[in-house]
Amino acid sequence: MNALPISRSGAALALAATLLSGCIVVPAGPPHGGGVVVGVAPPAPQVEVYGPPPAVGYVWIGGFWNWVGNRHVWVPGHWDAPRRGYRWAPYRWAPISGGWRLDPGRWEREGR
């Protein structure tokens, strides 16, 4: 079988695809629509160090432990634009009978 010549850009693309194939992509939003229940308690939250907001009034959305496959995976926090009349309710793991449930973070109307 004859090998086809590969350009440098083609070789670089193939190398990048190979290296990235081992990456784990973690969803930034609620896993499976929220309400995930697992039997393993989440680790302690990670300490996040962040700089000033990108614009006045932005809100820091703290990171959280998500459940991916069969383990906890940290999803880092990020800045988000404020929403008038709303406040951010963070993700949290709640103990329930026989396990832990992930309640997704969400914007809630103020005064609730």
N, C-alpha and C positions, 0 to 999 in steps of 0.2 A: 504494500500500500504506500503511495506517495504522500509525503507530508505537504500540506499547503503552506506557502510562505505567510507569516504573520507580521503585520506592521508593528511598529513600536507602540502606537496608540492602542492597537488591538491587544497586544500583550499586556499593556498597563491595565486595560479594561478587564481582561481575564484575571489578572492578579488581584485587582480591587474586588471583583466579584467573589473570588475565592476567600479573601480575607474577611469580607463582610458577611459571608455565609455563616460564620460562627457567632455573629452578634445576636443579642437577645433584645427584642423590641418589647417595651412595656407600655401598655396603653396609659395615656394620661388621664383618662376619664374613668368613670365607674366601671369596674370589671363586670362583664356580663350583665350590665344594667343595674348593678348594685345588689346588695343583699347576699353576698357570698358567705357561706358558712363552712368553716374548717375546724378540725379538731386540734390544731396547733396554735398556741397563743403567739401573738406577734412579738418580735423583739422590741426592746425599748426604742423609741424614736431616735433617729440620728440627729445630731446637732448640725444645723445648717447655718452657714455664714453667708450673708448676702449683702450686697452693696445698696446704695440708694435707689429708689424707684426710678424707672425710666421717665416718669412724668409726675407732676404734683397730684396727690390723691390716690395713686395706684395702691393696690392692696396686695400684701404678700400672702400667697396661697401656699401654706406649708406642705412639705412632703409627707408621704405616708407609706406604710407597708402594704403592698398589694399582694394578692395570692395569684401566682402564675405557675401553672403546671402543678407541682406538688411542693412548692416552697414559697416563703415570703420574699418579695423583691422590693427594694426601696425605689419609690418614684420621687424624684427630687421636686422641691417646691419651685414656684415661679411667680412673677409679678403679673397681676391682671388689672384691667381697667375697672374702676369702680362702677357700680350700678346704682343709680339714684333710687333711694327708698329701699335698698336691700343691704343685707350684711352677709358675709361669708360664714357658713357653718362648716367647719372642717371635717374631713374624713375621720372616722373613729371606729375602732374595734370594740364591739359590745359583747360581754360574756353572755352566752345563752346556754340552755340545757345541753350539755355534752359537747360544747365547742365555743367558737367565736364567730360573730357575724360582722362583716364589714359594712358599715353604713356609709354610703357615698357622700362626699362633700357636695355642698349645693349653696346657691344663693337663696336666702330666705327674706321675705318682706320684713322690714324693721317693725318692732312692736309685737311680734309673734312670740 
